Amino acid sequence: MLFRLFAVVLCLSITACSSWVYRIDIPQGNYLEQKDIDKLQIEMTKEQVKYVLGSPVVADSFNPDVWHYVYRFKSGRNSEFDSNKKFIIKFKDNKLISAEGDFELPESFYTPMIN
Protein backbone atom coordinates (compact mmCIF):
# COMPACT_ATOMS: atom_id res chain seq x y z
CA MET A 1 0.00 0.00 0.00
CA LEU A 2 2.77 2.39 0.88
CA PHE A 3 4.49 1.62 -2.44
CA ARG A 4 1.32 2.53 -4.41
CA LEU A 5 0.92 5.78 -2.51
CA PHE A 6 4.56 6.63 -3.18
CA ALA A 7 4.13 5.84 -6.92
CA VAL A 8 1.02 8.06 -7.17
CA VAL A 9 2.75 10.97 -5.40
CA LEU A 10 5.81 10.56 -7.61
CA CYS A 11 3.73 10.55 -10.81
CA LEU A 12 1.78 13.63 -9.75
CA SER A 13 4.92 15.53 -8.82
CA ILE A 14 6.61 14.70 -12.12
CA THR A 15 3.63 15.85 -14.20
CA ALA A 16 3.30 19.02 -12.12
CA CYS A 17 6.92 19.93 -12.76
CA SER A 18 6.74 19.33 -16.48
CA SER A 19 4.64 22.45 -17.04
CA TRP A 20 7.35 24.58 -15.41
CA VAL A 21 10.18 23.55 -17.71
CA TYR A 22 12.34 26.49 -18.77
CA ARG A 23 12.68 26.81 -22.54
CA ILE A 24 15.36 29.04 -23.96
CA ASP A 25 15.03 31.48 -26.86
CA ILE A 26 16.81 30.24 -29.97
CA PRO A 27 18.21 32.93 -32.31
CA GLN A 28 19.85 31.64 -35.50
CA GLY A 29 21.50 33.42 -38.41
CA ASN A 30 22.39 37.04 -39.13
CA TYR A 31 20.58 39.55 -36.93
CA LEU A 32 20.22 42.68 -39.06
CA GLU A 33 18.73 46.02 -38.08
CA GLN A 34 17.27 48.69 -40.32
CA LYS A 35 20.12 51.05 -39.37
CA ASP A 36 22.58 48.58 -40.94
CA ILE A 37 20.52 48.33 -44.13
CA ASP A 38 20.40 52.14 -44.30
CA LYS A 39 24.21 52.18 -44.74
CA LEU A 40 24.08 50.19 -48.00
CA GLN A 41 24.60 51.91 -51.33
CA ILE A 42 24.62 50.60 -54.85
CA GLU A 43 28.10 49.84 -56.27
CA MET A 44 29.58 48.97 -52.87
CA THR A 45 32.17 46.21 -53.07
CA LYS A 46 31.70 42.82 -51.43
CA GLU A 47 34.23 43.77 -48.77
CA GLN A 48 32.32 46.97 -47.95
CA VAL A 49 29.02 45.10 -47.67
CA LYS A 50 30.66 42.47 -45.47
CA TYR A 51 32.01 45.26 -43.23
CA VAL A 52 28.51 46.77 -42.85
CA LEU A 53 26.40 43.61 -42.53
CA GLY A 54 28.88 40.90 -41.63
CA SER A 55 29.37 37.61 -43.44
CA PRO A 56 26.22 36.08 -44.91
CA VAL A 57 24.78 32.89 -43.45
CA VAL A 58 24.32 31.43 -46.91
CA ALA A 59 26.55 32.13 -49.88
CA ASP A 60 25.02 30.53 -52.96
CA SER A 61 27.37 27.75 -54.07
CA PHE A 62 26.20 27.97 -57.66
CA ASN A 63 26.30 31.76 -57.83
CA PRO A 64 28.89 33.42 -55.57
CA ASP A 65 27.43 36.82 -56.45
CA VAL A 66 24.27 36.17 -54.41
CA TRP A 67 24.36 36.46 -50.62
CA HIS A 68 21.52 35.42 -48.32
CA TYR A 69 21.18 36.94 -44.88
CA VAL A 70 18.68 34.85 -42.93
CA TYR A 71 17.55 35.23 -39.32
CA ARG A 72 15.15 33.05 -37.35
CA PHE A 73 14.07 33.60 -33.77
CA LYS A 74 12.17 30.88 -31.90
CA SER A 75 10.89 32.00 -28.54
CA GLY A 76 10.91 29.56 -25.67
CA ARG A 77 8.01 31.35 -24.01
CA ASN A 78 5.39 32.04 -26.66
CA SER A 79 5.16 31.46 -30.42
CA GLU A 80 3.82 35.03 -30.82
CA PHE A 81 7.42 36.21 -30.49
CA ASP A 82 8.77 33.92 -33.25
CA SER A 83 10.12 35.74 -36.29
CA ASN A 84 11.82 35.05 -39.61
CA LYS A 85 13.71 37.66 -41.62
CA LYS A 86 15.57 37.36 -44.90
CA PHE A 87 17.61 39.74 -47.01
CA ILE A 88 19.17 38.89 -50.37
CA ILE A 89 22.02 40.86 -51.95
CA LYS A 90 23.23 40.51 -55.54
CA PHE A 91 26.55 41.57 -57.00
CA LYS A 92 27.92 41.94 -60.50
CA ASP A 93 31.65 42.40 -61.12
CA ASN A 94 32.21 42.65 -57.34
CA LYS A 95 29.76 45.60 -57.08
CA LEU A 96 26.40 45.64 -55.30
CA ILE A 97 23.59 45.85 -57.86
CA SER A 98 20.42 44.96 -55.91
CA ALA A 99 19.01 44.08 -52.53
CA GLU A 100 15.62 42.78 -51.49
CA GLY A 101 13.92 41.21 -48.52
CA ASP A 102 12.17 42.04 -45.28
CA PHE A 103 13.81 45.46 -44.86
CA GLU A 104 13.13 48.74 -46.64
CA LEU A 105 15.91 50.14 -48.77
CA PRO A 106 16.72 53.81 -48.10
CA GLU A 107 16.59 56.39 -50.87
CA SER A 108 20.36 56.74 -50.55
CA PHE A 109 20.71 53.11 -51.67
CA TYR A 110 20.27 54.12 -55.29
CA THR A 111 22.98 56.79 -55.11
CA PRO A 112 26.24 55.21 -56.36
CA MET A 113 29.27 55.14 -54.10
CA ILE A 114 31.90 57.80 -54.79
CA ASN A 115 35.31 56.16 -54.94
N, CA, C and O atoms as CSV, one atom per row, in Angstrom:
chain,resi,resn,atom,element,x,y,z
A,1,MET,N,N,0.810,-1.190,0.000
A,1,MET,CA,C,0.000,0.000,0.000
A,1,MET,C,C,0.862,1.265,0.000
A,1,MET,O,O,0.592,2.221,-0.728
A,2,LEU,N,N,1.874,1.246,0.812
A,2,LEU,CA,C,2.769,2.391,0.884
A,2,LEU,C,C,3.476,2.608,-0.457
A,2,LEU,O,O,3.688,3.750,-0.865
A,3,PHE,N,N,3.839,1.526,-1.138
A,3,PHE,CA,C,4.491,1.617,-2.439
A,3,PHE,C,C,3.558,2.280,-3.461
A,3,PHE,O,O,4.011,3.115,-4.244
A,4,ARG,N,N,2.285,1.931,-3.471
A,4,ARG,CA,C,1.319,2.526,-4.408
A,4,ARG,C,C,1.144,4.020,-4.133
A,4,ARG,O,O,1.098,4.826,-5.062
A,5,LEU,N,N,1.050,4.377,-2.882
A,5,LEU,CA,C,0.916,5.780,-2.512
A,5,LEU,C,C,2.152,6.570,-2.966
A,5,LEU,O,O,2.039,7.674,-3.497
A,6,PHE,N,N,3.321,5.984,-2.747
A,6,PHE,CA,C,4.564,6.627,-3.180
A,6,PHE,C,C,4.584,6.779,-4.708
A,6,PHE,O,O,4.997,7.827,-5.204
A,7,ALA,N,N,4.156,5.776,-5.453
A,7,ALA,CA,C,4.131,5.835,-6.916
A,7,ALA,C,C,3.177,6.913,-7.403
A,7,ALA,O,O,3.503,7.639,-8.341
A,8,VAL,N,N,1.998,7.034,-6.785
A,8,VAL,CA,C,1.025,8.059,-7.172
A,8,VAL,C,C,1.579,9.455,-6.905
A,8,VAL,O,O,1.470,10.338,-7.755
A,9,VAL,N,N,2.163,9.657,-5.744
A,9,VAL,CA,C,2.748,10.965,-5.400
A,9,VAL,C,C,3.883,11.298,-6.353
A,9,VAL,O,O,3.999,12.442,-6.791
A,10,LEU,N,N,4.704,10.347,-6.677
A,10,LEU,CA,C,5.808,10.560,-7.607
A,10,LEU,C,C,5.296,10.940,-8.989
A,10,LEU,O,O,5.812,11.876,-9.600
A,11,CYS,N,N,4.299,10.236,-9.488
A,11,CYS,CA,C,3.729,10.548,-10.815
A,11,CYS,C,C,3.118,11.941,-10.842
A,11,CYS,O,O,3.311,12.679,-11.808
A,12,LEU,N,N,2.392,12.307,-9.809
A,12,LEU,CA,C,1.777,13.629,-9.746
A,12,LEU,C,C,2.827,14.734,-9.661
A,12,LEU,O,O,2.661,15.792,-10.267
A,13,SER,N,N,3.879,14.504,-8.931
A,13,SER,CA,C,4.924,15.528,-8.817
A,13,SER,C,C,5.692,15.689,-10.123
A,13,SER,O,O,6.087,16.802,-10.470
A,14,ILE,N,N,5.906,14.614,-10.838
A,14,ILE,CA,C,6.611,14.701,-12.123
A,14,ILE,C,C,5.766,15.452,-13.144
A,14,ILE,O,O,6.290,16.306,-13.859
A,15,THR,N,N,4.490,15.159,-13.230
A,15,THR,CA,C,3.629,15.850,-14.199
A,15,THR,C,C,3.430,17.308,-13.817
A,15,THR,O,O,3.261,18.148,-14.701
A,16,ALA,N,N,3.443,17.630,-12.545
A,16,ALA,CA,C,3.304,19.019,-12.118
A,16,ALA,C,C,4.540,19.825,-12.509
A,16,ALA,O,O,4.426,20.992,-12.883
A,17,CYS,N,N,5.683,19.227,-12.426
A,17,CYS,CA,C,6.923,19.933,-12.757
A,17,CYS,C,C,7.114,20.105,-14.262
A,17,CYS,O,O,7.824,21.012,-14.696
A,18,SER,N,N,6.499,19.258,-15.046
A,18,SER,CA,C,6.738,19.326,-16.484
A,18,SER,C,C,6.172,20.592,-17.110
A,18,SER,O,O,6.638,21.006,-18.171
A,19,SER,N,N,5.179,21.218,-16.483
A,19,SER,CA,C,4.638,22.455,-17.039
A,19,SER,C,C,5.516,23.650,-16.698
A,19,SER,O,O,5.306,24.733,-17.244
A,20,TRP,N,N,6.480,23.488,-15.821
A,20,TRP,CA,C,7.353,24.582,-15.411
A,20,TRP,C,C,8.742,24.467,-16.020
A,20,TRP,O,O,9.686,25.070,-15.511
A,21,VAL,N,N,8.884,23.723,-17.073
A,21,VAL,CA,C,10.180,23.551,-17.713
A,21,VAL,C,C,10.584,24.862,-18.384
A,21,VAL,O,O,9.785,25.485,-19.083
A,22,TYR,N,N,11.814,25.265,-18.168
A,22,TYR,CA,C,12.336,26.490,-18.771
A,22,TYR,C,C,12.782,26.191,-20.200
A,22,TYR,O,O,13.565,25.271,-20.435
A,23,ARG,N,N,12.285,26.961,-21.132
A,23,ARG,CA,C,12.677,26.806,-22.538
A,23,ARG,C,C,13.400,28.073,-22.965
A,23,ARG,O,O,12.920,29.184,-22.740
A,24,ILE,N,N,14.549,27.892,-23.577
A,24,ILE,CA,C,15.357,29.043,-23.961
A,24,ILE,C,C,14.911,29.592,-25.314
A,24,ILE,O,O,14.302,28.884,-26.116
A,25,ASP,N,N,15.226,30.873,-25.554
A,25,ASP,CA,C,15.028,31.481,-26.865
A,25,ASP,C,C,16.156,31.004,-27.773
A,25,ASP,O,O,17.303,30.879,-27.342
A,26,ILE,N,N,15.818,30.738,-29.039
A,26,ILE,CA,C,16.814,30.241,-29.974
A,26,ILE,C,C,16.931,31.206,-31.158
A,26,ILE,O,O,16.105,31.165,-32.070
A,27,PRO,N,N,17.952,32.078,-31.153
A,27,PRO,CA,C,18.207,32.930,-32.313
A,27,PRO,C,C,19.205,32.234,-33.237
A,27,PRO,O,O,20.201,31.679,-32.773
A,28,GLN,N,N,18.939,32.263,-34.535
A,28,GLN,CA,C,19.845,31.644,-35.505
A,28,GLN,C,C,20.021,32.564,-36.696
A,28,GLN,O,O,19.055,33.166,-37.165
A,29,GLY,N,N,21.239,32.680,-37.188
A,29,GLY,CA,C,21.499,33.417,-38.412
A,29,GLY,C,C,22.075,34.802,-38.165
A,29,GLY,O,O,22.649,35.086,-37.114
A,30,ASN,N,N,21.900,35.662,-39.177
A,30,ASN,CA,C,22.393,37.036,-39.131
A,30,ASN,C,C,21.301,37.955,-38.604
A,30,ASN,O,O,20.259,38.109,-39.243
A,31,TYR,N,N,21.527,38.564,-37.449
A,31,TYR,CA,C,20.576,39.545,-36.933
A,31,TYR,C,C,20.916,40.882,-37.570
A,31,TYR,O,O,21.976,41.448,-37.305
A,32,LEU,N,N,20.025,41.386,-38.406
A,32,LEU,CA,C,20.215,42.677,-39.061
A,32,LEU,C,C,19.218,43.682,-38.502
A,32,LEU,O,O,18.112,43.319,-38.101
A,33,GLU,N,N,19.616,44.932,-38.481
A,33,GLU,CA,C,18.732,46.016,-38.083
A,33,GLU,C,C,18.591,46.970,-39.247
A,33,GLU,O,O,19.436,47.007,-40.140
A,34,GLN,N,N,17.518,47.742,-39.234
A,34,GLN,CA,C,17.271,48.685,-40.321
A,34,GLN,C,C,18.407,49.699,-40.441
A,34,GLN,O,O,18.727,50.138,-41.546
A,35,LYS,N,N,19.016,50.073,-39.321
A,35,LYS,CA,C,20.121,51.049,-39.370
A,35,LYS,C,C,21.311,50.502,-40.156
A,35,LYS,O,O,22.046,51.274,-40.771
A,36,ASP,N,N,21.511,49.181,-40.145
A,36,ASP,CA,C,22.584,48.582,-40.942
A,36,ASP,C,C,22.230,48.613,-42.425
A,36,ASP,O,O,23.081,48.901,-43.267
A,37,ILE,N,N,20.978,48.317,-42.740
A,37,ILE,CA,C,20.522,48.331,-44.135
A,37,ILE,C,C,20.613,49.745,-44.696
A,37,ILE,O,O,20.913,49.930,-45.876
A,38,ASP,N,N,20.356,50.741,-43.854
A,38,ASP,CA,C,20.401,52.144,-44.296
A,38,ASP,C,C,21.795,52.571,-44.740
A,38,ASP,O,O,21.930,53.575,-45.440
A,39,LYS,N,N,22.828,51.841,-44.355
A,39,LYS,CA,C,24.206,52.178,-44.739
A,39,LYS,C,C,24.577,51.651,-46.122
A,39,LYS,O,O,25.608,52.039,-46.671
A,40,LEU,N,N,23.755,50.775,-46.691
A,40,LEU,CA,C,24.078,50.191,-47.998
A,40,LEU,C,C,23.860,51.194,-49.127
A,40,LEU,O,O,22.934,52.005,-49.098
A,41,GLN,N,N,24.739,51.113,-50.119
A,41,GLN,CA,C,24.605,51.913,-51.332
A,41,GLN,C,C,24.983,51.053,-52.523
A,41,GLN,O,O,25.836,50.169,-52.435
A,42,ILE,N,N,24.333,51.332,-53.623
A,42,ILE,CA,C,24.619,50.600,-54.850
A,42,ILE,C,C,26.089,50.830,-55.226
A,42,ILE,O,O,26.639,51.898,-54.958
A,43,GLU,N,N,26.702,49.858,-55.827
A,43,GLU,CA,C,28.102,49.841,-56.266
A,43,GLU,C,C,29.101,49.680,-55.125
A,43,GLU,O,O,30.298,49.892,-55.323
A,44,MET,N,N,28.632,49.309,-53.936
A,44,MET,CA,C,29.578,48.969,-52.870
A,44,MET,C,C,30.245,47.647,-53.248
A,44,MET,O,O,29.646,46.813,-53.927
A,45,THR,N,N,31.480,47.464,-52.806
A,45,THR,CA,C,32.169,46.209,-53.074
A,45,THR,C,C,31.708,45.154,-52.073
A,45,THR,O,O,31.053,45.470,-51.080
A,46,LYS,N,N,32.053,43.909,-52.342
A,46,LYS,CA,C,31.695,42.822,-51.431
A,46,LYS,C,C,32.322,43.044,-50.056
A,46,LYS,O,O,31.691,42.770,-49.034
A,47,GLU,N,N,33.547,43.533,-50.026
A,47,GLU,CA,C,34.225,43.774,-48.766
A,47,GLU,C,C,33.514,44.862,-47.964
A,47,GLU,O,O,33.399,44.754,-46.743
A,48,GLN,N,N,33.038,45.904,-48.637
A,48,GLN,CA,C,32.323,46.974,-47.946
A,48,GLN,C,C,30.999,46.474,-47.379
A,48,GLN,O,O,30.629,46.825,-46.258
A,49,VAL,N,N,30.290,45.661,-48.145
A,49,VAL,CA,C,29.021,45.102,-47.672
A,49,VAL,C,C,29.275,44.179,-46.489
A,49,VAL,O,O,28.521,44.193,-45.516
A,50,LYS,N,N,30.327,43.381,-46.564
A,50,LYS,CA,C,30.658,42.471,-45.466
A,50,LYS,C,C,31.030,43.256,-44.215
A,50,LYS,O,O,30.744,42.814,-43.103
A,51,TYR,N,N,31.662,44.410,-44.379
A,51,TYR,CA,C,32.009,45.260,-43.232
A,51,TYR,C,C,30.746,45.810,-42.569
A,51,TYR,O,O,30.676,45.893,-41.343
A,52,VAL,N,N,29.751,46.186,-43.372
A,52,VAL,CA,C,28.514,46.775,-42.847
A,52,VAL,C,C,27.594,45.713,-42.250
A,52,VAL,O,O,27.077,45.905,-41.149
A,53,LEU,N,N,27.380,44.604,-42.946
A,53,LEU,CA,C,26.396,43.607,-42.533
A,53,LEU,C,C,26.991,42.348,-41.907
A,53,LEU,O,O,26.279,41.577,-41.264
A,54,GLY,N,N,28.267,42.144,-42.089
A,54,GLY,CA,C,28.879,40.899,-41.626
A,54,GLY,C,C,28.814,39.848,-42.723
A,54,GLY,O,O,28.256,40.091,-43.793
A,55,SER,N,N,29.379,38.698,-42.460
A,55,SER,CA,C,29.372,37.614,-43.441
A,55,SER,C,C,27.976,37.020,-43.548
A,55,SER,O,O,27.280,36.890,-42.541
A,56,PRO,N,N,27.559,36.658,-44.754
A,56,PRO,CA,C,26.221,36.077,-44.907
A,56,PRO,C,C,26.163,34.661,-44.352
A,56,PRO,O,O,27.170,33.954,-44.314
A,57,VAL,N,N,24.977,34.257,-43.923
A,57,VAL,CA,C,24.779,32.892,-43.450
A,57,VAL,C,C,24.903,31.930,-44.612
A,57,VAL,O,O,25.502,30.861,-44.486
A,58,VAL,N,N,24.331,32.315,-45.751
A,58,VAL,CA,C,24.322,31.426,-46.912
A,58,VAL,C,C,24.912,32.169,-48.105
A,58,VAL,O,O,24.381,33.190,-48.542
A,59,ALA,N,N,25.998,31.649,-48.616
A,59,ALA,CA,C,26.545,32.133,-49.881
A,59,ALA,C,C,26.184,31.071,-50.913
A,59,ALA,O,O,26.537,29.902,-50.756
A,60,ASP,N,N,25.497,31.467,-51.942
A,60,ASP,CA,C,25.020,30.527,-52.964
A,60,ASP,C,C,26.202,29.819,-53.603
A,60,ASP,O,O,27.075,30.471,-54.173
A,61,SER,N,N,26.245,28.489,-53.517
A,61,SER,CA,C,27.374,27.748,-54.072
A,61,SER,C,C,27.393,27.738,-55.592
A,61,SER,O,O,28.446,27.545,-56.199
A,62,PHE,N,N,26.250,27.943,-56.203
A,62,PHE,CA,C,26.200,27.965,-57.660
A,62,PHE,C,C,26.372,29.368,-58.218
A,62,PHE,O,O,26.716,29.530,-59.389
A,63,ASN,N,N,26.139,30.376,-57.400
A,63,ASN,CA,C,26.295,31.759,-57.830
A,63,ASN,C,C,26.913,32.544,-56.672
A,63,ASN,O,O,26.193,32.982,-55.776
A,64,PRO,N,N,28.240,32.729,-56.677
A,64,PRO,CA,C,28.893,33.422,-55.567
A,64,PRO,C,C,28.558,34.906,-55.484
A,64,PRO,O,O,28.966,35.583,-54.541
A,65,ASP,N,N,27.819,35.412,-56.463
A,65,ASP,CA,C,27.427,36.818,-56.451
A,65,ASP,C,C,26.067,37.050,-55.800
A,65,ASP,O,O,25.514,38.144,-55.904
A,66,VAL,N,N,25.526,36.041,-55.136
A,66,VAL,CA,C,24.265,36.175,-54.405
A,66,VAL,C,C,24.507,35.771,-52.958
A,66,VAL,O,O,24.949,34.659,-52.671
A,67,TRP,N,N,24.206,36.704,-52.048
A,67,TRP,CA,C,24.363,36.457,-50.625
A,67,TRP,C,C,22.995,36.469,-49.960
A,67,TRP,O,O,22.151,37.313,-50.261
A,68,HIS,N,N,22.787,35.520,-49.052
A,68,HIS,CA,C,21.525,35.422,-48.325
A,68,HIS,C,C,21.791,35.671,-46.845
A,68,HIS,O,O,22.569,34.957,-46.213
A,69,TYR,N,N,21.147,36.676,-46.310
A,69,TYR,CA,C,21.179,36.943,-44.876
A,69,TYR,C,C,19.845,36.467,-44.319
A,69,TYR,O,O,18.792,37.000,-44.670
A,70,VAL,N,N,19.893,35.468,-43.453
A,70,VAL,CA,C,18.682,34.848,-42.932
A,70,VAL,C,C,18.742,34.880,-41.402
A,70,VAL,O,O,19.785,34.611,-40.806
A,71,TYR,N,N,17.621,35.209,-40.782
A,71,TYR,CA,C,17.545,35.228,-39.319
A,71,TYR,C,C,16.237,34.585,-38.883
A,71,TYR,O,O,15.171,34.879,-39.424
A,72,ARG,N,N,16.337,33.710,-37.902
A,72,ARG,CA,C,15.154,33.053,-37.347
A,72,ARG,C,C,15.250,33.114,-35.842
A,72,ARG,O,O,16.282,32.794,-35.252
A,73,PHE,N,N,14.144,33.534,-35.224
A,73,PHE,CA,C,14.072,33.597,-33.771
A,73,PHE,C,C,12.917,32.731,-33.307
A,73,PHE,O,O,11.772,32.950,-33.701
A,74,LYS,N,N,13.213,31.754,-32.475
A,74,LYS,CA,C,12.172,30.882,-31.905
A,74,LYS,C,C,12.148,31.131,-30.411
A,74,LYS,O,O,13.113,30.848,-29.701
A,75,SER,N,N,11.032,31.664,-29.947
A,75,SER,CA,C,10.886,31.996,-28.543
A,75,SER,C,C,10.583,30.749,-27.726
A,75,SER,O,O,9.811,29.889,-28.149
A,76,GLY,N,N,11.189,30.663,-26.572
A,76,GLY,CA,C,10.910,29.560,-25.670
A,76,GLY,C,C,9.661,29.783,-24.845
A,76,GLY,O,O,9.142,28.851,-24.231
A,77,ARG,N,N,9.172,31.022,-24.827
A,77,ARG,CA,C,8.011,31.348,-24.013
A,77,ARG,C,C,6.706,31.262,-24.778
A,77,ARG,O,O,5.756,30.621,-24.329
A,78,ASN,N,N,6.659,31.921,-25.957
A,78,ASN,CA,C,5.394,32.036,-26.662
A,78,ASN,C,C,5.677,32.140,-28.155
A,78,ASN,O,O,6.583,32.869,-28.560
A,79,SER,N,N,4.929,31.436,-28.963
A,79,SER,CA,C,5.164,31.456,-30.415
A,79,SER,C,C,4.791,32.796,-31.039
A,79,SER,O,O,5.112,33.024,-32.206
A,80,GLU,N,N,4.125,33.691,-30.309
A,80,GLU,CA,C,3.819,35.030,-30.822
A,80,GLU,C,C,5.099,35.817,-31.086
A,80,GLU,O,O,5.116,36.712,-31.930
A,81,PHE,N,N,6.163,35.487,-30.371
A,81,PHE,CA,C,7.422,36.213,-30.494
A,81,PHE,C,C,8.335,35.639,-31.581
A,81,PHE,O,O,9.384,36.218,-31.864
A,82,ASP,N,N,7.962,34.525,-32.187
A,82,ASP,CA,C,8.768,33.917,-33.247
A,82,ASP,C,C,8.840,34.863,-34.442
A,82,ASP,O,O,7.866,35.545,-34.759
A,83,SER,N,N,9.996,34.902,-35.101
A,83,SER,CA,C,10.123,35.741,-36.294
A,83,SER,C,C,11.125,35.134,-37.270
A,83,SER,O,O,12.043,34.410,-36.886
A,84,ASN,N,N,10.919,35.451,-38.526
A,84,ASN,CA,C,11.819,35.052,-39.606
A,84,ASN,C,C,12.079,36.276,-40.464
A,84,ASN,O,O,11.143,36.977,-40.848
A,85,LYS,N,N,13.340,36.537,-40.768
A,85,LYS,CA,C,13.706,37.656,-41.624
A,85,LYS,C,C,14.707,37.156,-42.649
A,85,LYS,O,O,15.554,36.311,-42.356
A,86,LYS,N,N,14.595,37.697,-43.866
A,86,LYS,CA,C,15.573,37.359,-44.903
A,86,LYS,C,C,15.913,38.609,-45.693
A,86,LYS,O,O,15.105,39.528,-45.823
A,87,PHE,N,N,17.127,38.620,-46.215
A,87,PHE,CA,C,17.607,39.743,-47.011
A,87,PHE,C,C,18.591,39.176,-48.026
A,87,PHE,O,O,19.549,38.499,-47.656
A,88,ILE,N,N,18.357,39.451,-49.293
A,88,ILE,CA,C,19.171,38.892,-50.375
A,88,ILE,C,C,19.890,40.028,-51.096
A,88,ILE,O,O,19.282,41.033,-51.465
A,89,ILE,N,N,21.181,39.851,-51.286
A,89,ILE,CA,C,22.015,40.856,-51.951
A,89,ILE,C,C,22.640,40.234,-53.186
A,89,ILE,O,O,23.115,39.099,-53.152
A,90,LYS,N,N,22.634,40.998,-54.290
A,90,LYS,CA,C,23.228,40.510,-55.537
A,90,LYS,C,C,24.336,41.452,-55.993
A,90,LYS,O,O,24.239,42.674,-55.880
A,91,PHE,N,N,25.385,40.834,-56.510
A,91,PHE,CA,C,26.549,41.568,-56.997
A,91,PHE,C,C,26.764,41.266,-58.475
A,91,PHE,O,O,26.321,40.239,-58.988
A,92,LYS,N,N,27.446,42.174,-59.141
A,92,LYS,CA,C,27.919,41.940,-60.501
A,92,LYS,C,C,29.266,42.630,-60.607
A,92,LYS,O,O,29.387,43.817,-60.304
A,93,ASP,N,N,30.276,41.890,-61.035
A,93,ASP,CA,C,31.649,42.397,-61.121
A,93,ASP,C,C,32.117,42.983,-59.784
A,93,ASP,O,O,32.736,44.046,-59.740
A,94,ASN,N,N,31.809,42.269,-58.700
A,94,ASN,CA,C,32.210,42.647,-57.342
A,94,ASN,C,C,31.551,43.937,-56.846
A,94,ASN,O,O,32.025,44.527,-55.875
A,95,LYS,N,N,30.478,44.387,-57.486
A,95,LYS,CA,C,29.764,45.599,-57.076
A,95,LYS,C,C,28.311,45.256,-56.757
A,95,LYS,O,O,27.687,44.463,-57.461
A,96,LEU,N,N,27.786,45.846,-55.710
A,96,LEU,CA,C,26.405,45.643,-55.301
A,96,LEU,C,C,25.457,46.213,-56.351
A,96,LEU,O,O,25.549,47.387,-56.709
A,97,ILE,N,N,24.534,45.364,-56.847
A,97,ILE,CA,C,23.591,45.850,-57.863
A,97,ILE,C,C,22.144,45.841,-57.371
A,97,ILE,O,O,21.331,46.623,-57.864
A,98,SER,N,N,21.803,44.979,-56.413
A,98,SER,CA,C,20.421,44.964,-55.915
A,98,SER,C,C,20.350,44.320,-54.543
A,98,SER,O,O,21.227,43.557,-54.138
A,99,ALA,N,N,19.276,44.653,-53.843
A,99,ALA,CA,C,19.013,44.076,-52.531
A,99,ALA,C,C,17.504,44.009,-52.358
A,99,ALA,O,O,16.773,44.900,-52.792
A,100,GLU,N,N,17.051,42.943,-51.718
A,100,GLU,CA,C,15.618,42.778,-51.491
A,100,GLU,C,C,15.397,41.912,-50.269
A,100,GLU,O,O,16.272,41.142,-49.874
A,101,GLY,N,N,14.236,42.040,-49.682
A,101,GLY,CA,C,13.924,41.211,-48.524
A,101,GLY,C,C,12.974,41.903,-47.576
A,101,GLY,O,O,12.148,42.719,-47.985
A,102,ASP,N,N,13.098,41.572,-46.309
A,102,ASP,CA,C,12.171,42.041,-45.282
A,102,ASP,C,C,12.536,43.400,-44.689
A,102,ASP,O,O,11.994,43.782,-43.652
A,103,PHE,N,N,13.430,44.120,-45.317
A,103,PHE,CA,C,13.809,45.455,-44.861
A,103,PHE,C,C,13.565,46.447,-45.995
A,103,PHE,O,O,13.604,46.081,-47.170
A,104,GLU,N,N,13.314,47.700,-45.633
A,104,GLU,CA,C,13.127,48.736,-46.643
A,104,GLU,C,C,14.478,49.322,-47.019
A,104,GLU,O,O,15.316,49.589,-46.158
A,105,LEU,N,N,14.676,49.516,-48.313
A,105,LEU,CA,C,15.909,50.138,-48.774
A,105,LEU,C,C,15.765,51.656,-48.672
A,105,LEU,O,O,14.719,52.202,-49.026
A,106,PRO,N,N,16.797,52.338,-48.195
A,106,PRO,CA,C,16.719,53.805,-48.099
A,106,PRO,C,C,16.843,54.436,-49.481
A,106,PRO,O,O,17.296,53.791,-50.427
A,107,GLU,N,N,16.448,55.678,-49.592
A,107,GLU,CA,C,16.589,56.392,-50.867
A,107,GLU,C,C,18.057,56.510,-51.261
A,107,GLU,O,O,18.391,56.503,-52.446
A,108,SER,N,N,18.924,56.616,-50.271
A,108,SER,CA,C,20.362,56.740,-50.551
A,108,SER,C,C,20.950,55.463,-51.150
A,108,SER,O,O,22.071,55.485,-51.657
A,109,PHE,N,N,20.216,54.353,-51.099
A,109,PHE,CA,C,20.712,53.107,-51.670
A,109,PHE,C,C,20.987,53.257,-53.154
A,109,PHE,O,O,21.956,52.696,-53.666
A,110,TYR,N,N,20.155,53.999,-53.843
A,110,TYR,CA,C,20.267,54.122,-55.291
A,110,TYR,C,C,21.266,55.195,-55.732
A,110,TYR,O,O,21.423,55.431,-56.930
A,111,THR,N,N,21.930,55.834,-54.801
A,111,THR,CA,C,22.978,56.792,-55.111
A,111,THR,C,C,24.297,56.028,-55.129
A,111,THR,O,O,24.693,55.474,-54.103
A,112,PRO,N,N,24.994,55.983,-56.276
A,112,PRO,CA,C,26.235,55.205,-56.357
A,112,PRO,C,C,27.312,55.722,-55.398
A,112,PRO,O,O,27.369,56.906,-55.068
A,113,MET,N,N,28.147,54.801,-54.971
A,113,MET,CA,C,29.275,55.141,-54.105
A,113,MET,C,C,30.277,56.003,-54.874
A,113,MET,O,O,30.522,55.784,-56.061
A,114,ILE,N,N,30.839,56.968,-54.189
A,114,ILE,CA,C,31.901,57.796,-54.788
A,114,ILE,C,C,33.224,57.216,-54.341
A,114,ILE,O,O,33.512,57.157,-53.145
A,115,ASN,N,N,34.028,56.788,-55.295
A,115,ASN,CA,C,35.313,56.162,-54.944
A,115,ASN,C,C,36.428,57.153,-55.004
A,115,ASN,O,O,37.578,56.805,-54.740
